[in-house]
Amino acid sequence: MNTTHQHSLPLADYVDLPQLLPTVRQTFPTTDSIKWFVRRHRAELATSGAMIALTGRLLFHPGRFSEVAVDIGRAQAGGDKVVLGRAAHIR
């Protein structure tokens, strides 16, 4: 496990899913839509620090989550598949 704290965000900045929803409702209008996105992009969200798991719960950093969602969308719009924070071109 990597315990480097250079990119760590304060734990108090993380929120649960119900608190995240209002900040992303324009893009993810339903709870199911954001849950689907999280299932599809769990690795990217975790690697980037947008999502963490503590005591059996997923917690989200609203600002980082929005940034990563934009990065994922940009990569997909360009024909790239996002793999662990990297884009791989889809043929």
Secondary structure, DSSP 8 states (H G I E B T S, - for coil): -----TT---GGG-B-HHHHHHHHTTT--SHHHHHHHHHHTHHHHHHHTSEEEETTEEEE-HHHHHHHHHHHHHHHHTTEEEETTEEEE--
